[in-house]
Amino acid sequence: MENRDLIKNAVKYINNLGANTTTLDDVAKNAGFSTDYFNRIFRNYTGFNVMEYVKFRKLNRAARMLRTAHDRDILSIALDSGYESHEGFTRAFKEQYGKTPSEYRENMKGKQLVWADNELNATAVAEFRRVLPDFVEMDSDEAIDWLLEKDAKRYGYTAVTIAINGSKIVSDIGSFENGFLTIDNFFEDPYLTLVLDDLSNLRNYIDKLLLFNPDHIDCIFHKDVTFDDVKATLDGIKIKNIEEKNETMYFGEPFVLPKEAQKYDIHVLQTQDLEAVDEFIAGYPDETFKKTGGFGLKNLLKKPLEQRPLSQPFGVFCGKKLLSISYDGLQSTHGFCLNNCVHTPNLPDTPKDAIKYLYLTATNAAMEKGYIPFEDAQFGEYAKRHGEFDAFDLGFEKVNTVYSIDF
């Protein structure tokens, strides 16, 4: 097994420690390294020494508990994070986050957790620059501002994604204008997005990135290009597949549902709907709801309203029977707000019109809150299985095209 895979296993081991204590010897042994060699290799790949990363992840876990476990006092969170005293925990937490645990909890009150709060991208740049040292890390907030100033319609989704995911930004020329790369979730599922002016730098960038041995790269451009031109530019590179994917937004008036939609009851799911939700989930394979967040739905409905995320799931009912659930994503960054798709579980016996009316209702609710509807899923085969309607049929406007390359 290569060093990279061994380090990946070590990171997973540390991420799963919870409150359990560990030593450098324990982590090295678990990874299959000798202790003397391990710390140096770990730092080369992650940017942390081993015990620094152990501390980082424990405090990161504690930060999430401070935001979500409102009924727990700070001492119990400290103990559950492997600290033996309130004082020791407070000192370590302030060193990492610049605030005491109580100050952090108060400051984060009411703010929705996002993927970036997991800090799974913390080690991404160190490994990337170990392979490609010419690339330098750029400030993600500056990248978001640059994208929104460049073209908020075209790059709004990319900007929000950087913020929500906590993406790391790198460039080999130290500027955004001629191209940069976002890196997400390296040790779990490496995902790269290349932002370029036009096709002129695509081949050069891809040739460099192949040294990193990526499985997948998304490419977006400041100027419109065609699928054939992208394919021709990459001629000679061993590629499994290139897919063209639409990114769209809706700028029209709220949708008016037809009278026939009144045969269904469509509303935001509440505590009183728990029994119907239980029956709904029990009626379909687990995999259906793992993909759509259904298993977290019951816990969400049990929370007080003030503790729920901003976005809310809608349900469409026929009588007392729950037919389908919508999941949306109200996301924002630097003042730009979009609703990141509306998804419904792929349930083959749900009436197609019920899914469409549910989709329209959830989309209207997002617009009422000031969020621009965004879609990159309600097309093609997905659309055929989810209501048999296309986002373009509803008046969505194409704002960008993503070229997804599998190697």
C-alpha positions, 0 to 999 in steps of 0.5 A: 500500500502506498504512503498516500493510502496509509495516511488516508487510513490514519486520518480516518482513524483519527476522525473516528476517535471521538472522545477516545485518547490516542498516542503517536505510537497508536496512530502510527501502528494503526497506519502501518508505519514506524513511529520515527518515520510517521510524523514527518510523512504525516505532515508532508501529506496533511500539513499537521503533525499527528497529535496536532491533527488529533487535537484539531479534530477533537476540538472541531467535534466539540465546536459542532456539539456546542452548536447542536447540543444545546442541552449540554453544559460545557463541562460535559462537552469537554469530557466528551472531547477527551479533556479532563477539566473545563479550564484545559478545554477552554484554553485549547478551544480558545487557541484554535477558535479565538473564542472561549466555548461559551463565547463561540456557542453564543456567537453561533446561535441560530447559524445553520451547520454546513459541510464546511463545519466538518473541516474535512478539507483541512488537509487538502492543500498540503497533499496537493502541493506536495505533488504540485508545489508550484500551486499556492493557496489562495484566500477563499473569501477573495475567490468568492468575491472575485466570482460574484463580481465577475458574474454572479449569475454564472458563478453564484453556485460555485461561490456558494459551494466554496463557502458551504463546502469550505473548499480550498483554493489553489492557483499556479500563478497566484491570481484568479483571472487566468485560472484556479482550482477548488479542492474539496474533501480530499481524504474522503472523496477528492473532488476538483473544480477548475475555473478557467477563462477559456480553453487556451489554458485547459490542456496545460492545467489538465496535464499538470493535474494528471500528476495528482492522479485525479479520478474526476475534474469539473471544468467551468469557463468565463466564456462559452465553449462547446462540448466538441471543443473541450473534447478536441482540446483534451485529445490524446489524454486517456479519459473515461468519460466527459459529460456536459451538465447544465446549471440553471436559475429561475428569475420568473414570477412565483409558479401558479398551481392549477386547481387540480393540485388542490386534490393534494395537501402540500405543507411544511412537515411538522411534528404532527406529521411524524406518524405519516413520515414513519409509515412513508420511510418504512415503505421503501428501501433504506437506500432510497432515504440515505440518498435523500436525507430521509433518516434525518427527517424524523430527528429534524421534526422533533427539534424546536422550530428555532433549532431547525435549519432555515430550509424546511422539507415539504410533504405532499399528502393524499388524505393522511398518506404521505406521497413524497418529500421535498428537500431543498438547500437554502444557501448563501454567501457574501449576500448572494442567496440561492436555493440549491435544487429541490430533490424528491425521493425516487419513488416509482408509485408516487403520482407524477403530478404530485411530485411536480406540485410539490416541487413548485410549492417548495420552489415558491417558498424559497423565492418568498425568502429571497432565494434564487432557484437553482437547478443542475439535476432536474434534467434528462433521466433524473427528470423522467424519474422525478415528475417527468418535467424538465427545469427548462419547461418551467422557465429556468435559464441556463447560466453556465455549463459544467464539463465533468471529466472522469479519468 
